[in-house]
């Protein structure tokens, strides 16, 4: 039998119709393959996959027409220039939105995980330095908060700070980490049972002994979180730090977003030779990579997108509301450098032609 092509995937029949009804597309980041991938509904029966190359993409953030992507050593901020989409030279009359790089912070290697737009600018979970960071033109980062048990900022990944939840006012409110260590990679000692949830304002631990927490998110009905080692999607009771399990998925859960009554959760396979997670409760059942859709009123999965080849690990997932056929440009092909955007007009520059080519033709 002929093996499936790279990046082949399957999906439950209801997914295209669901995305059409919700008027949205989905985006995932996969550092394992170096891609940001957009899934859009072509019609009620078909999906379109649009992969874009980024160097180790992890956290993503969307706000007011901007889309930020944290990569290996850069933080790239793109902006939707809808006026450029219709006459995009590579594929005109195809996209309803086009995110073009506008600002790139050359941060150096920080191992940025979750990032989010806040009322005080873009904030990232600086995992290597165990703090929350802001970004400007002067430094690789400016630290704005660290856990009370971290005594100094060193590139040692002391507690594996990873998740960030921003409240309705736009302030960083909760973070997750895999431990409370204050020495280099100390979190690995009790990784599967040492996870914590912290309140940024009070700098207090409000939940502990968590099985690899990720992706805390504040929604209209409270705080949600993923427990990666058990494959559980949970809601947190902030009064006592305990949680209720909404559903359990067969995968290493990390990356979550919501629109209306639907929750979209990214699931990853575990590496067969992983020394970090081979004892995790979800290790044997973590055999799929893709997106699971949960209908919140029932707490039950109601659809999926699953990769057959190439992609095994995801990091982040974002819903792109109101965008039915979006595109994002990277730095690879330099297409963004041919765009000129003003407050009133947009232009695609004509490509320059080599003198020899002109003469020859």
HELIX and SHEET records of a PDB file:
HELIX    1   1 UNK A   15  UNK A   22  1                                   8    
HELIX    2   2 UNK A   82  UNK A   85  1                                   4    
HELIX    3   3 UNK A  186  UNK A  190  5                                   5    
HELIX    4   4 UNK A  335  UNK A  338  5                                   4    
HELIX    5   5 UNK A  355  UNK A  360  1                                   6    
SHEET    1   A 5 UNK A   9  UNK A  11  0                                        
SHEET    2   A 5 UNK A 300  UNK A 307 -1                                        
SHEET    3   A 5 UNK A 290  UNK A 295 -1                                        
SHEET    4   A 5 UNK A 262  UNK A 268 -1                                        
SHEET    5   A 5 UNK A 252  UNK A 259 -1                                        
SHEET    1   B 4 UNK A  47  UNK A  53  0                                        
SHEET    2   B 4 UNK A  35  UNK A  41 -1                                        
SHEET    3   B 4 UNK A  24  UNK A  30 -1                                        
SHEET    4   B 4 UNK A 316  UNK A 321 -1                                        
SHEET    1   C 5 UNK A  60  UNK A  63  0                                        
SHEET    2   C 5 UNK A  66  UNK A  70 -1                                        
SHEET    3   C 5 UNK A  75  UNK A  80 -1                                        
SHEET    4   C 5 UNK A  97  UNK A 105 -1                                        
SHEET    5   C 5 UNK A 326  UNK A 328  1                                        
SHEET    1   D 4 UNK A 112  UNK A 118  0                                        
SHEET    2   D 4 UNK A 121  UNK A 126 -1                                        
SHEET    3   D 4 UNK A 131  UNK A 134 -1                                        
SHEET    4   D 4 UNK A 142  UNK A 146 -1                                        
SHEET    1   E 4 UNK A 161  UNK A 166  0                                        
SHEET    2   E 4 UNK A 172  UNK A 177 -1                                        
SHEET    3   E 4 UNK A 195  UNK A 199 -1                                        
SHEET    4   E 4 UNK A 204  UNK A 210 -1                                        
SHEET    1   F 4 UNK A 213  UNK A 219  0                                        
SHEET    2   F 4 UNK A 222  UNK A 227 -1                                        
SHEET    3   F 4 UNK A 232  UNK A 236 -1                                        
SHEET    4   F 4 UNK A 243  UNK A 248 -1                                        
SHEET    1   G 2 UNK A 339  UNK A 341  0                                        
SHEET    2   G 2 UNK A 346  UNK A 348 -1                                        
END                                                                             
